[in-house]
Amino acid sequence: MLGFAVYAVLGGAVASIIRAQTGVVLTPLQWNPVFGWGPVMAETMAPVS
């Protein structure tokens, strides 16, 4: 969950800088399926101790 918060803050900051400098609008918080299966894959790939 902390990773999503960090992603949101960094993505929002970078998107606003790019928008101000180039006029291109990015939507870093738009839904993407990787948000759902990414944590599942990370959990299954984590080493088991």
Order of alpha helices (4+ residues) and beta strands (2+ residues): alpha-alpha
